[in-house]
Amino acid sequence: MSKHQYVDIRIPIEGDNPPIVHNEALCIQCGACRKVCENEMAVGALYNLAKTGDTAICIHCGQCANIYPPASITERYEYEAVREAIADPDKIVIFHTSPSVRVGIGEAFGIASGAFLQGKMVAALRALGANYVLDMDFFR
């Protein structure tokens, strides 16, 4: 028997998952999280709990939180920890962004879809207190 509930309907999420929180009380067992994880992200279809020792495998993409209608799966927000790190003069604060962010961020501000906003994004993060802003492309 699994420690996870309703594994035939929804994708299991570990309680200590860093970026995702699952509130069991709000789940309506619609299966949307399982569908996106298995069909769109192809993660949930690659393992089974019996083979992983009842540990859910997650790549922390957040697509289950984006698609889930009743908000029982949400992103774990860490704004306060970031604010504290920025305020601490003994800490070096590094933001690590993905290529999709520098293009997709404009849509949130009413700028044309696909506009390349890397410079503005870096300037905004530096103004917030970042010591360094690295792009995932830097690590290739």
A tleap script that builds the chain and sets N, CA, C and O, in Angstrom:
source leaprc.protein.ff14SB
mol = sequence {
  NMET SER LYS HIE GLN TYR VAL ASP ILE ARG
  ILE PRO ILE GLU GLY ASP ASN PRO PRO ILE
  VAL HIE ASN GLU ALA LEU CYS ILE GLN CYS
  GLY ALA CYS ARG LYS VAL CYS GLU ASN GLU
  MET ALA VAL GLY ALA LEU TYR ASN LEU ALA
  LYS THR GLY ASP THR ALA ILE CYS ILE HIE
  CYS GLY GLN CYS ALA ASN ILE TYR PRO PRO
  ALA SER ILE THR GLU ARG TYR GLU TYR GLU
  ALA VAL ARG GLU ALA ILE ALA ASP PRO ASP
  LYS ILE VAL ILE PHE HIE THR SER PRO SER
  VAL ARG VAL GLY ILE GLY GLU ALA PHE GLY
  ILE ALA SER GLY ALA PHE LEU GLN GLY LYS
  MET VAL ALA ALA LEU ARG ALA LEU GLY ALA
  ASN TYR VAL LEU ASP MET ASP PHE PHE CARG
}
set mol.1.N position { 0.839 -1.185 0.000 }
set mol.1.CA position { 0.000 0.000 0.000 }
set mol.1.C position { 0.883 1.247 0.000 }
set mol.1.O position { 1.883 1.312 0.715 }
set mol.2.N position { 0.512 2.206 -0.788 }
set mol.2.CA position { 1.294 3.427 -0.931 }
set mol.2.C position { 0.950 4.446 0.154 }
set mol.2.O position { -0.175 4.482 0.652 }
set mol.3.N position { 1.921 5.262 0.508 }
set mol.3.CA position { 1.676 6.374 1.427 }
set mol.3.C position { 0.918 7.500 0.732 }
set mol.3.O position { 0.370 8.385 1.388 }
set mol.4.N position { 0.891 7.461 -0.610 }
set mol.4.CA position { 0.210 8.471 -1.406 }
set mol.4.C position { -1.241 8.062 -1.643 }
set mol.4.O position { -1.531 6.890 -1.880 }
set mol.5.N position { -2.136 9.017 -1.580 }
set mol.5.CA position { -3.555 8.745 -1.790 }
set mol.5.C position { -3.923 8.873 -3.267 }
set mol.5.O position { -3.355 9.687 -3.996 }
set mol.6.N position { -4.868 8.069 -3.685 }
set mol.6.CA position { -5.482 8.153 -5.017 }
set mol.6.C position { -4.469 8.125 -6.156 }
set mol.6.O position { -4.591 8.894 -7.109 }
set mol.7.N position { -3.477 7.254 -6.069 }
set mol.7.CA position { -2.427 7.216 -7.086 }
set mol.7.C position { -2.937 6.774 -8.454 }
set mol.7.O position { -2.275 7.000 -9.467 }
set mol.8.N position { -4.092 6.157 -8.486 }
set mol.8.CA position { -4.647 5.772 -9.782 }
set mol.8.C position { -5.290 6.965 -10.494 }
set mol.8.O position { -5.533 6.908 -11.699 }
set mol.9.N position { -5.562 8.032 -9.763 }
set mol.9.CA position { -6.210 9.215 -10.334 }
set mol.9.C position { -5.245 10.380 -10.497 }
set mol.9.O position { -5.234 11.035 -11.539 }
set mol.10.N position { -4.441 10.641 -9.483 }
set mol.10.CA position { -3.574 11.825 -9.526 }
set mol.10.C position { -2.111 11.446 -9.367 }
set mol.10.O position { -1.775 10.349 -8.921 }
set mol.11.N position { -1.272 12.360 -9.733 }
set mol.11.CA position { 0.173 12.133 -9.653 }
set mol.11.C position { 0.618 12.337 -8.205 }
set mol.11.O position { 0.222 13.323 -7.584 }
set mol.12.N position { 1.421 11.442 -7.654 }
set mol.12.CA position { 1.863 11.631 -6.268 }
set mol.12.C position { 2.887 12.759 -6.146 }
set mol.12.O position { 3.728 12.954 -7.024 }
set mol.13.N position { 2.798 13.485 -5.056 }
set mol.13.CA position { 3.728 14.583 -4.771 }
set mol.13.C position { 4.216 14.401 -3.338 }
set mol.13.O position { 3.410 14.268 -2.417 }
set mol.14.N position { 5.511 14.394 -3.153 }
set mol.14.CA position { 6.080 14.236 -1.814 }
set mol.14.C position { 5.827 15.484 -0.969 }
set mol.14.O position { 5.810 16.596 -1.496 }
set mol.15.N position { 5.634 15.307 0.316 }
set mol.15.CA position { 5.382 16.420 1.223 }
set mol.15.C position { 6.541 17.387 1.329 }
set mol.15.O position { 6.346 18.568 1.616 }
set mol.16.N position { 7.755 16.890 1.098 }
set mol.16.CA position { 8.935 17.760 1.187 }
set mol.16.C position { 9.404 18.252 -0.182 }
set mol.16.O position { 10.557 18.655 -0.337 }
set mol.17.N position { 8.520 18.220 -1.163 }
set mol.17.CA position { 8.845 18.708 -2.502 }
set mol.17.C position { 9.222 20.187 -2.397 }
set mol.17.O position { 8.424 20.983 -1.903 }
set mol.18.N position { 10.414 20.573 -2.848 }
set mol.18.CA position { 10.846 21.967 -2.667 }
set mol.18.C position { 9.944 23.034 -3.293 }
set mol.18.O position { 9.605 23.997 -2.604 }
set mol.19.N position { 9.535 22.914 -4.571 }
set mol.19.CA position { 8.775 24.020 -5.144 }
set mol.19.C position { 7.255 23.849 -5.177 }
set mol.19.O position { 6.544 24.782 -5.551 }
set mol.20.N position { 6.739 22.662 -4.788 }
set mol.20.CA position { 5.310 22.400 -4.966 }
set mol.20.C position { 4.676 21.956 -3.657 }
set mol.20.O position { 5.237 21.137 -2.929 }
set mol.21.N position { 3.505 22.500 -3.365 }
set mol.21.CA position { 2.739 22.148 -2.169 }
set mol.21.C position { 1.425 21.528 -2.613 }
set mol.21.O position { 0.746 22.063 -3.488 }
set mol.22.N position { 1.065 20.396 -2.009 }
set mol.22.CA position { -0.204 19.754 -2.331 }
set mol.22.C position { -1.086 19.748 -1.097 }
set mol.22.O position { -0.720 19.160 -0.080 }
set mol.23.N position { -2.243 20.392 -1.170 }
set mol.23.CA position { -3.213 20.439 -0.078 }
set mol.23.C position { -4.276 19.385 -0.359 }
set mol.23.O position { -5.157 19.590 -1.194 }
set mol.24.N position { -4.191 18.264 0.337 }
set mol.24.CA position { -5.103 17.134 0.123 }
set mol.24.C position { -6.564 17.540 0.269 }
set mol.24.O position { -7.420 17.031 -0.454 }
set mol.25.N position { -6.858 18.441 1.184 }
set mol.25.CA position { -8.251 18.822 1.461 }
set mol.25.C position { -8.919 19.505 0.268 }
set mol.25.O position { -10.145 19.483 0.160 }
set mol.26.N position { -8.141 20.109 -0.625 }
set mol.26.CA position { -8.714 20.816 -1.767 }
set mol.26.C position { -8.780 19.979 -3.040 }
set mol.26.O position { -9.355 20.417 -4.036 }
set mol.27.N position { -8.201 18.786 -3.021 }
set mol.27.CA position { -8.155 17.948 -4.225 }
set mol.27.C position { -9.552 17.440 -4.581 }
set mol.27.O position { -10.277 16.931 -3.727 }
set mol.28.N position { -9.913 17.587 -5.850 }
set mol.28.CA position { -11.219 17.088 -6.320 }
set mol.28.C position { -11.057 15.809 -7.138 }
set mol.28.O position { -12.023 15.323 -7.727 }
set mol.29.N position { -9.846 15.264 -7.178 }
set mol.29.CA position { -9.543 14.007 -7.856 }
set mol.29.C position { -9.967 14.022 -9.328 }
set mol.29.O position { -10.584 13.076 -9.817 }
set mol.30.N position { -9.629 15.098 -10.014 }
set mol.30.CA position { -9.989 15.234 -11.428 }
set mol.30.C position { -8.984 14.563 -12.355 }
set mol.30.O position { -9.313 14.263 -13.503 }
set mol.31.N position { -7.762 14.322 -11.877 }
set mol.31.CA position { -6.746 13.674 -12.685 }
set mol.31.C position { -5.960 14.593 -13.603 }
set mol.31.O position { -5.119 14.122 -14.369 }
set mol.32.N position { -6.214 15.900 -13.545 }
set mol.32.CA position { -5.512 16.842 -14.424 }
set mol.32.C position { -4.003 16.825 -14.163 }
set mol.32.O position { -3.209 16.936 -15.098 }
set mol.33.N position { -3.610 16.685 -12.899 }
set mol.33.CA position { -2.181 16.666 -12.573 }
set mol.33.C position { -1.506 15.440 -13.172 }
set mol.33.O position { -0.389 15.533 -13.682 }
set mol.34.N position { -2.166 14.304 -13.116 }
set mol.34.CA position { -1.614 13.076 -13.696 }
set mol.34.C position { -1.480 13.208 -15.212 }
set mol.34.O position { -0.470 12.812 -15.792 }
set mol.35.N position { -2.500 13.763 -15.839 }
set mol.35.CA position { -2.471 13.900 -17.303 }
set mol.35.C position { -1.315 14.775 -17.765 }
set mol.35.O position { -0.601 14.415 -18.700 }
set mol.36.N position { -1.126 15.916 -17.123 }
set mol.36.CA position { -0.049 16.809 -17.563 }
set mol.36.C position { 1.317 16.208 -17.252 }
set mol.36.O position { 2.247 16.353 -18.045 }
set mol.37.N position { 1.451 15.541 -16.122 }
set mol.37.CA position { 2.737 14.952 -15.747 }
set mol.37.C position { 3.091 13.776 -16.659 }
set mol.37.O position { 4.244 13.626 -17.065 }
set mol.38.N position { 2.108 12.953 -16.977 }
set mol.38.CA position { 2.380 11.790 -17.817 }
set mol.38.C position { 2.413 12.123 -19.304 }
set mol.38.O position { 3.305 11.668 -20.020 }
set mol.39.N position { 1.456 12.906 -19.772 }
set mol.39.CA position { 1.321 13.124 -21.212 }
set mol.39.C position { 2.114 14.312 -21.748 }
set mol.39.O position { 2.706 14.223 -22.824 }
set mol.40.N position { 2.132 15.404 -21.023 }
set mol.40.CA position { 2.828 16.602 -21.507 }
set mol.40.C position { 4.298 16.615 -21.096 }
set mol.40.O position { 5.173 16.910 -21.910 }
set mol.41.N position { 4.564 16.294 -19.832 }
set mol.41.CA position { 5.946 16.343 -19.339 }
set mol.41.C position { 6.653 14.992 -19.459 }
set mol.41.O position { 7.881 14.930 -19.417 }
set mol.42.N position { 5.891 13.922 -19.608 }
set mol.42.CA position { 6.423 12.557 -19.761 }
set mol.42.C position { 7.268 12.114 -18.575 }
set mol.42.O position { 8.200 11.327 -18.742 }
set mol.43.N position { 6.961 12.603 -17.392 }
set mol.43.CA position { 7.694 12.192 -16.194 }
set mol.43.C position { 6.929 11.101 -15.463 }
set mol.43.O position { 7.484 10.042 -15.166 }
set mol.44.N position { 5.668 11.351 -15.175 }
set mol.44.CA position { 4.863 10.407 -14.424 }
set mol.44.C position { 4.728 9.053 -15.084 }
set mol.44.O position { 4.476 8.057 -14.407 }
set mol.45.N position { 4.889 9.000 -16.385 }
set mol.45.CA position { 4.777 7.738 -17.108 }
set mol.45.C position { 6.081 6.941 -17.091 }
set mol.45.O position { 6.097 5.793 -17.535 }
set mol.46.N position { 7.157 7.511 -16.597 }
set mol.46.CA position { 8.464 6.857 -16.650 }
set mol.46.C position { 8.826 6.057 -15.400 }
set mol.46.O position { 9.862 5.392 -15.387 }
set mol.47.N position { 8.024 6.101 -14.376 }
set mol.47.CA position { 8.345 5.379 -13.148 }
set mol.47.C position { 7.074 4.857 -12.514 }
set mol.47.O position { 5.972 5.278 -12.868 }
set mol.48.N position { 7.230 3.935 -11.571 }
set mol.48.CA position { 6.095 3.553 -10.745 }
set mol.48.C position { 6.559 3.491 -9.298 }
set mol.48.O position { 7.734 3.249 -9.021 }
set mol.49.N position { 5.656 3.704 -8.408 }
set mol.49.CA position { 5.996 3.818 -6.992 }
set mol.49.C position { 6.597 2.542 -6.423 }
set mol.49.O position { 7.418 2.603 -5.508 }
set mol.50.N position { 6.206 1.399 -6.944 }
set mol.50.CA position { 6.756 0.135 -6.450 }
set mol.50.C position { 8.258 0.052 -6.720 }
set mol.50.O position { 9.007 -0.480 -5.901 }
set mol.51.N position { 8.694 0.570 -7.848 }
set mol.51.CA position { 10.114 0.520 -8.215 }
set mol.51.C position { 10.942 1.611 -7.552 }
set mol.51.O position { 12.165 1.493 -7.472 }
set mol.52.N position { 10.296 2.672 -7.074 }
set mol.52.CA position { 11.033 3.777 -6.455 }
set mol.52.C position { 10.934 3.767 -4.930 }
set mol.52.O position { 11.295 4.747 -4.279 }
set mol.53.N position { 10.451 2.676 -4.365 }
set mol.53.CA position { 10.321 2.601 -2.904 }
set mol.53.C position { 9.258 3.543 -2.380 }
set mol.53.O position { 9.395 4.093 -1.287 }
set mol.54.N position { 8.189 3.734 -3.158 }
set mol.54.CA position { 7.058 4.596 -2.810 }
set mol.54.C position { 7.446 6.079 -2.749 }
set mol.54.O position { 6.808 6.868 -2.052 }
set mol.55.N position { 8.486 6.440 -3.480 }
set mol.55.CA position { 8.916 7.828 -3.563 }
set mol.55.C position { 8.513 8.391 -4.920 }
set mol.55.O position { 8.861 7.839 -5.964 }
set mol.56.N position { 7.779 9.494 -4.889 }
set mol.56.CA position { 7.355 10.145 -6.131 }
set mol.56.C position { 8.539 10.832 -6.783 }
set mol.56.O position { 9.354 11.457 -6.105 }
set mol.57.N position { 8.632 10.717 -8.096 }
set mol.57.CA position { 9.700 11.360 -8.860 }
set mol.57.C position { 9.134 12.664 -9.430 }
set mol.57.O position { 8.054 12.674 -10.021 }
set mol.58.N position { 9.853 13.734 -9.253 }
set mol.58.CA position { 9.379 15.039 -9.704 }
set mol.58.C position { 10.563 15.837 -10.234 }
set mol.58.O position { 11.630 15.857 -9.620 }
set mol.59.N position { 10.374 16.495 -11.378 }
set mol.59.CA position { 11.447 17.338 -11.924 }
set mol.59.C position { 11.229 18.812 -11.574 }
set mol.59.O position { 11.974 19.677 -12.035 }
set mol.60.N position { 10.222 19.096 -10.770 }
set mol.60.CA position { 9.937 20.436 -10.268 }
set mol.60.C position { 9.608 21.427 -11.371 }
set mol.60.O position { 10.008 22.590 -11.309 }
set mol.61.N position { 8.885 20.970 -12.374 }
set mol.61.CA position { 8.527 21.855 -13.489 }
set mol.61.C position { 7.351 22.765 -13.140 }
set mol.61.O position { 7.234 23.858 -13.695 }
set mol.62.N position { 6.479 22.331 -12.229 }
set mol.62.CA position { 5.345 23.149 -11.819 }
set mol.62.C position { 4.133 23.087 -12.725 }
set mol.62.O position { 3.164 23.815 -12.509 }
set mol.63.N position { 4.166 22.231 -13.736 }
set mol.63.CA position { 3.032 22.166 -14.653 }
set mol.63.C position { 1.769 21.659 -13.975 }
set mol.63.O position { 0.667 22.053 -14.359 }
set mol.64.N position { 1.903 20.796 -12.978 }
set mol.64.CA position { 0.723 20.326 -12.250 }
set mol.64.C position { 0.051 21.491 -11.524 }
set mol.64.O position { -1.176 21.546 -11.444 }
set mol.65.N position { 0.845 22.418 -10.998 }
set mol.65.CA position { 0.285 23.590 -10.317 }
set mol.65.C position { -0.360 24.547 -11.309 }
set mol.65.O position { -1.335 25.220 -10.976 }
set mol.66.N position { 0.172 24.613 -12.519 }
set mol.66.CA position { -0.391 25.501 -13.538 }
set mol.66.C position { -1.732 25.011 -14.059 }
set mol.66.O position { -2.592 25.818 -14.413 }
set mol.67.N position { -1.917 23.706 -14.110 }
set mol.67.CA position { -3.106 23.151 -14.736 }
set mol.67.C position { -4.197 22.780 -13.740 }
set mol.67.O position { -5.351 22.596 -14.128 }
set mol.68.N position { -3.855 22.672 -12.490 }
set mol.68.CA position { -4.789 22.109 -11.515 }
set mol.68.C position { -5.881 23.107 -11.155 }
set mol.68.O position { -5.577 24.159 -10.593 }
set mol.69.N position { -7.139 22.813 -11.460 }
set mol.69.CA position { -8.222 23.788 -11.290 }
set mol.69.C position { -8.550 24.226 -9.862 }
set mol.69.O position { -8.780 25.418 -9.661 }
set mol.70.N position { -8.587 23.350 -8.859 }
set mol.70.CA position { -9.030 23.834 -7.544 }
set mol.70.C position { -7.933 24.411 -6.664 }
set mol.70.O position { -8.177 24.715 -5.496 }
set mol.71.N position { -6.748 24.566 -7.195 }
set mol.71.CA position { -5.613 25.142 -6.463 }
set mol.71.C position { -5.181 24.302 -5.269 }
set mol.71.O position { -4.692 24.848 -4.279 }
set mol.72.N position { -5.352 22.994 -5.342 }
set mol.72.CA position { -4.834 22.152 -4.269 }
set mol.72.C position { -3.347 21.890 -4.475 }
set mol.72.O position { -2.649 21.482 -3.546 }
set mol.73.N position { -2.863 22.125 -5.692 }
set mol.73.CA position { -1.428 22.049 -5.972 }
set mol.73.C position { -0.986 23.469 -6.301 }
set mol.73.O position { -1.463 24.075 -7.260 }
set mol.74.N position { -0.079 23.986 -5.500 }
set mol.74.CA position { 0.386 25.354 -5.699 }
set mol.74.C position { 1.912 25.398 -5.622 }
set mol.74.O position { 2.550 24.469 -5.128 }
set mol.75.N position { 2.468 26.468 -6.107 }
set mol.75.CA position { 3.904 26.667 -5.999 }
set mol.75.C position { 4.242 27.118 -4.589 }
set mol.75.O position { 3.457 27.819 -3.951 }
set mol.76.N position { 5.393 26.723 -4.109 }
set mol.76.CA position { 5.856 27.144 -2.787 }
set mol.76.C position { 6.579 28.479 -2.974 }
set mol.76.O position { 7.601 28.549 -3.657 }
set mol.77.N position { 6.055 29.505 -2.378 }
set mol.77.CA position { 6.639 30.835 -2.539 }
set mol.77.C position { 7.689 31.088 -1.470 }
set mol.77.O position { 7.499 30.752 -0.301 }
set mol.78.N position { 8.786 31.678 -1.882 }
set mol.78.CA position { 9.901 31.927 -0.981 }
set mol.78.C position { 10.330 33.394 -0.997 }
set mol.78.O position { 11.509 33.712 -0.842 }
set mol.79.N position { 9.364 34.267 -1.186 }
set mol.79.CA position { 9.665 35.697 -1.255 }
set mol.79.C position { 10.369 36.200 -0.004 }
set mol.79.O position { 11.341 36.951 -0.091 }
set mol.80.N position { 9.886 35.792 1.145 }
set mol.80.CA position { 10.472 36.292 2.391 }
set mol.80.C position { 11.927 35.862 2.545 }
set mol.80.O position { 12.762 36.650 2.988 }
set mol.81.N position { 12.234 34.623 2.184 }
set mol.81.CA position { 13.620 34.151 2.277 }
set mol.81.C position { 14.519 34.943 1.332 }
set mol.81.O position { 15.665 35.234 1.672 }
set mol.82.N position { 14.015 35.292 0.155 }
set mol.82.CA position { 14.795 36.086 -0.803 }
set mol.82.C position { 15.000 37.499 -0.254 }
set mol.82.O position { 16.100 38.048 -0.325 }
set mol.83.N position { 13.941 38.075 0.289 }
set mol.83.CA position { 14.069 39.428 0.873 }
set mol.83.C position { 15.100 39.442 2.004 }
set mol.83.O position { 15.904 40.367 2.112 }
set mol.84.N position { 15.063 38.404 2.842 }
set mol.84.CA position { 16.019 38.325 3.945 }
set mol.84.C position { 17.450 38.189 3.426 }
set mol.84.O position { 18.372 38.808 3.958 }
set mol.85.N position { 17.627 37.383 2.393 }
set mol.85.CA position { 18.968 37.202 1.819 }
set mol.85.C position { 19.482 38.499 1.222 }
set mol.85.O position { 20.652 38.840 1.393 }
set mol.86.N position { 18.624 39.222 0.526 }
set mol.86.CA position { 19.022 40.503 -0.070 }
set mol.86.C position { 19.385 41.514 1.011 }
set mol.86.O position { 20.316 42.301 0.839 }
set mol.87.N position { 18.661 41.495 2.114 }
set mol.87.CA position { 18.910 42.447 3.199 }
set mol.87.C position { 20.165 42.111 4.005 }
set mol.87.O position { 20.687 42.971 4.713 }
set mol.88.N position { 20.651 40.892 3.909 }
set mol.88.CA position { 21.824 40.462 4.668 }
set mol.88.C position { 23.096 40.850 3.905 }
set mol.88.O position { 23.370 40.293 2.842 }
set mol.89.N position { 23.871 41.796 4.435 }
set mol.89.CA position { 25.064 42.253 3.724 }
set mol.89.C position { 26.154 41.186 3.610 }
set mol.89.O position { 27.073 41.329 2.803 }
set mol.90.N position { 26.065 40.130 4.401 }
set mol.90.CA position { 27.061 39.066 4.355 }
set mol.90.C position { 26.748 37.986 3.317 }
set mol.90.O position { 27.535 37.060 3.122 }
set mol.91.N position { 25.606 38.108 2.659 }
set mol.91.CA position { 25.223 37.105 1.666 }
set mol.91.C position { 25.385 37.643 0.255 }
set mol.91.O position { 25.141 38.818 -0.020 }
set mol.92.N position { 25.800 36.758 -0.618 }
set mol.92.CA position { 25.847 37.063 -2.046 }
set mol.92.C position { 24.599 36.447 -2.650 }
set mol.92.O position { 24.374 35.242 -2.528 }
set mol.93.N position { 23.791 37.263 -3.295 }
set mol.93.CA position { 22.528 36.810 -3.853 }
set mol.93.C position { 22.671 36.628 -5.357 }
set mol.93.O position { 23.036 37.555 -6.080 }
set mol.94.N position { 22.374 35.412 -5.813 }
set mol.94.CA position { 22.492 35.066 -7.226 }
set mol.94.C position { 21.126 34.616 -7.734 }
set mol.94.O position { 20.502 33.726 -7.157 }
set mol.95.N position { 20.672 35.231 -8.809 }
set mol.95.CA position { 19.450 34.786 -9.486 }
set mol.95.C position { 19.875 33.980 -10.696 }
set mol.95.O position { 20.766 34.389 -11.441 }
set mol.96.N position { 19.246 32.847 -10.891 }
set mol.96.CA position { 19.562 31.946 -12.002 }
set mol.96.C position { 18.289 31.795 -12.824 }
set mol.96.O position { 17.334 31.164 -12.373 }
set mol.97.N position { 18.266 32.359 -14.011 }
set mol.97.CA position { 17.045 32.372 -14.816 }
set mol.97.C position { 17.159 31.425 -16.004 }
set mol.97.O position { 18.252 31.097 -16.464 }
set mol.98.N position { 16.008 31.002 -16.479 }
set mol.98.CA position { 15.977 30.138 -17.657 }
set mol.98.C position { 15.701 30.984 -18.897 }
set mol.98.O position { 15.142 32.076 -18.785 }
set mol.99.N position { 16.080 30.501 -20.067 }
set mol.99.CA position { 15.863 31.271 -21.297 }
set mol.99.C position { 14.392 31.627 -21.534 }
set mol.99.O position { 14.100 32.685 -22.091 }
set mol.100.N position { 13.486 30.783 -21.129 }
set mol.100.CA position { 12.072 31.068 -21.380 }
set mol.100.C position { 11.593 32.298 -20.614 }
set mol.100.O position { 10.666 32.980 -21.051 }
set mol.101.N position { 12.212 32.580 -19.489 }
set mol.101.CA position { 11.779 33.725 -18.676 }
set mol.101.C position { 12.081 35.041 -19.371 }
set mol.101.O position { 11.246 35.946 -19.371 }
set mol.102.N position { 13.248 35.158 -19.954 }
set mol.102.CA position { 13.620 36.437 -20.581 }
set mol.102.C position { 12.720 36.782 -21.763 }
set mol.102.O position { 12.649 37.943 -22.166 }
set mol.103.N position { 12.034 35.793 -22.322 }
set mol.103.CA position { 11.109 36.039 -23.423 }
set mol.103.C position { 9.670 36.107 -22.912 }
set mol.103.O position { 8.901 36.960 -23.355 }
set mol.104.N position { 9.299 35.225 -21.991 }
set mol.104.CA position { 7.926 35.144 -21.519 }
set mol.104.C position { 7.525 36.200 -20.504 }
set mol.104.O position { 6.333 36.442 -20.313 }
set mol.105.N position { 8.483 36.830 -19.853 }
set mol.105.CA position { 8.164 37.795 -18.796 }
set mol.105.C position { 7.415 39.013 -19.322 }
set mol.105.O position { 6.631 39.619 -18.591 }
set mol.106.N position { 7.640 39.369 -20.548 }
set mol.106.CA position { 6.985 40.543 -21.124 }
set mol.106.C position { 5.480 40.434 -21.158 }
set mol.106.O position { 4.782 41.435 -20.999 }
set mol.107.N position { 4.970 39.238 -21.362 }
set mol.107.CA position { 3.529 39.036 -21.425 }
set mol.107.C position { 2.843 39.468 -20.125 }
set mol.107.O position { 1.713 39.957 -20.150 }
set mol.108.N position { 3.518 39.289 -19.003 }
set mol.108.CA position { 2.951 39.686 -17.715 }
set mol.108.C position { 2.846 41.200 -17.583 }
set mol.108.O position { 2.101 41.704 -16.743 }
set mol.109.N position { 3.594 41.924 -18.413 }
set mol.109.CA position { 3.588 43.382 -18.359 }
set mol.109.C position { 2.953 44.015 -19.589 }
set mol.109.O position { 3.101 45.213 -19.830 }
set mol.110.N position { 2.240 43.194 -20.369 }
set mol.110.CA position { 1.531 43.723 -21.527 }
set mol.110.C position { 2.414 44.022 -22.726 }
set mol.110.O position { 2.007 44.748 -23.633 }
set mol.111.N position { 3.614 43.472 -22.736 }
set mol.111.CA position { 4.524 43.657 -23.864 }
set mol.111.C position { 4.279 42.514 -24.852 }
set mol.111.O position { 3.871 41.423 -24.454 }
set mol.112.N position { 4.524 42.760 -26.111 }
set mol.112.CA position { 4.252 41.771 -27.156 }
set mol.112.C position { 4.885 40.419 -26.832 }
set mol.112.O position { 6.015 40.343 -26.349 }
set mol.113.N position { 4.139 39.367 -27.104 }
set mol.113.CA position { 4.607 38.002 -26.880 }
set mol.113.C position { 5.895 37.759 -27.659 }
set mol.113.O position { 5.978 38.078 -28.845 }
set mol.114.N position { 6.905 37.189 -26.986 }
set mol.114.CA position { 8.164 36.870 -27.646 }
set mol.114.C position { 9.194 37.978 -27.614 }
set mol.114.O position { 10.299 37.796 -28.126 }
set mol.115.N position { 8.872 39.121 -27.030 }
set mol.115.CA position { 9.848 40.218 -26.955 }
set mol.115.C position { 11.034 39.789 -26.089 }
set mol.115.O position { 10.841 39.208 -25.021 }
set mol.116.N position { 12.236 40.066 -26.532 }
set mol.116.CA position { 13.455 39.690 -25.822 }
set mol.116.C position { 13.755 40.751 -24.764 }
set mol.116.O position { 14.132 41.875 -25.096 }
set mol.117.N position { 13.589 40.396 -23.505 }
set mol.117.CA position { 13.714 41.375 -22.426 }
set mol.117.C position { 14.821 41.046 -21.429 }
set mol.117.O position { 14.728 41.416 -20.259 }
set mol.118.N position { 15.846 40.368 -21.872 }
set mol.118.CA position { 16.903 39.967 -20.962 }
set mol.118.C position { 17.517 41.157 -20.240 }
set mol.118.O position { 17.690 41.114 -19.022 }
set mol.119.N position { 17.846 42.208 -20.959 }
set mol.119.CA position { 18.472 43.378 -20.338 }
set mol.119.C position { 17.592 44.008 -19.272 }
set mol.119.O position { 18.068 44.350 -18.189 }
set mol.120.N position { 16.308 44.162 -19.578 }
set mol.120.CA position { 15.389 44.755 -18.605 }
set mol.120.C position { 15.204 43.848 -17.394 }
set mol.120.O position { 15.131 44.324 -16.261 }
set mol.121.N position { 15.130 42.544 -17.636 }
set mol.121.CA position { 14.966 41.594 -16.536 }
set mol.121.C position { 16.186 41.635 -15.613 }
set mol.121.O position { 16.041 41.671 -14.391 }
set mol.122.N position { 17.373 41.629 -16.191 }
set mol.122.CA position { 18.592 41.676 -15.382 }
set mol.122.C position { 18.664 42.987 -14.613 }
set mol.122.O position { 19.022 42.992 -13.435 }
set mol.123.N position { 18.331 44.094 -15.261 }
set mol.123.CA position { 18.345 45.391 -14.583 }
set mol.123.C position { 17.367 45.412 -13.414 }
set mol.123.O position { 17.679 45.951 -12.353 }
set mol.124.N position { 16.195 44.831 -13.603 }
set mol.124.CA position { 15.196 44.792 -12.524 }
set mol.124.C position { 15.678 43.940 -11.354 }
set mol.124.O position { 15.516 44.329 -10.197 }
set mol.125.N position { 16.270 42.781 -11.645 }
set mol.125.CA position { 16.779 41.918 -10.571 }
set mol.125.C position { 17.944 42.575 -9.841 }
set mol.125.O position { 18.065 42.444 -8.623 }
set mol.126.N position { 18.796 43.275 -10.570 }
set mol.126.CA position { 19.900 43.984 -9.923 }
set mol.126.C position { 19.369 45.120 -9.040 }
set mol.126.O position { 19.894 45.368 -7.955 }
set mol.127.N position { 18.320 45.807 -9.519 }
set mol.127.CA position { 17.717 46.889 -8.734 }
set mol.127.C position { 17.078 46.343 -7.453 }
set mol.127.O position { 17.018 47.039 -6.439 }
set mol.128.N position { 16.609 45.112 -7.505 }
set mol.128.CA position { 16.023 44.488 -6.310 }
set mol.128.C position { 17.083 44.081 -5.297 }
set mol.128.O position { 16.772 43.864 -4.125 }
set mol.129.N position { 18.332 43.976 -5.741 }
set mol.129.CA position { 19.406 43.651 -4.813 }
set mol.129.C position { 20.251 42.456 -5.192 }
set mol.129.O position { 21.085 42.027 -4.394 }
set mol.130.N position { 20.070 41.903 -6.373 }
set mol.130.CA position { 20.887 40.763 -6.798 }
set mol.130.C position { 22.336 41.181 -6.987 }
set mol.130.O position { 22.617 42.237 -7.553 }
set mol.131.N position { 23.248 40.355 -6.514 }
set mol.131.CA position { 24.661 40.591 -6.773 }
set mol.131.C position { 25.037 40.086 -8.162 }
set mol.131.O position { 25.845 40.693 -8.866 }
set mol.132.N position { 24.434 38.963 -8.538 }
set mol.132.CA position { 24.694 38.364 -9.847 }
set mol.132.C position { 23.380 37.844 -10.427 }
set mol.132.O position { 22.504 37.387 -9.692 }
set mol.133.N position { 23.255 37.918 -11.741 }
set mol.133.CA position { 22.121 37.312 -12.451 }
set mol.133.C position { 22.730 36.443 -13.542 }
set mol.133.O position { 23.380 36.941 -14.461 }
set mol.134.N position { 22.510 35.148 -13.429 }
set mol.134.CA position { 23.059 34.189 -14.389 }
set mol.134.C position { 21.932 33.592 -15.207 }
set mol.134.O position { 20.839 33.339 -14.699 }
set mol.135.N position { 22.211 33.375 -16.466 }
set mol.135.CA position { 21.251 32.730 -17.343 }
set mol.135.C position { 21.651 31.260 -17.476 }
set mol.135.O position { 22.836 30.926 -17.462 }
set mol.136.N position { 20.674 30.411 -17.603 }
set mol.136.CA position { 20.957 28.990 -17.736 }
set mol.136.C position { 21.893 28.712 -18.914 }
set mol.136.O position { 22.646 27.738 -18.880 }
set mol.137.N position { 21.860 29.535 -19.937 }
set mol.137.CA position { 22.749 29.370 -21.074 }
set mol.137.C position { 24.222 29.461 -20.652 }
set mol.137.O position { 25.095 28.901 -21.317 }
set mol.138.N position { 24.492 30.155 -19.565 }
set mol.138.CA position { 25.847 30.326 -19.051 }
set mol.138.C position { 26.468 28.984 -18.695 }
set mol.138.O position { 27.690 28.838 -18.744 }
set mol.139.N position { 25.650 28.008 -18.338 }
set mol.139.CA position { 26.149 26.732 -17.853 }
set mol.139.C position { 26.317 25.690 -18.944 }
set mol.139.O position { 26.721 24.565 -18.649 }
set mol.140.N position { 26.027 26.018 -20.174 }
set mol.140.CA position { 26.129 25.032 -21.257 }
set mol.140.C position { 27.537 24.781 -21.658 }
set mol.140.O position { 27.789 23.977 -22.556 }
savepdb mol mol.pdb
quit
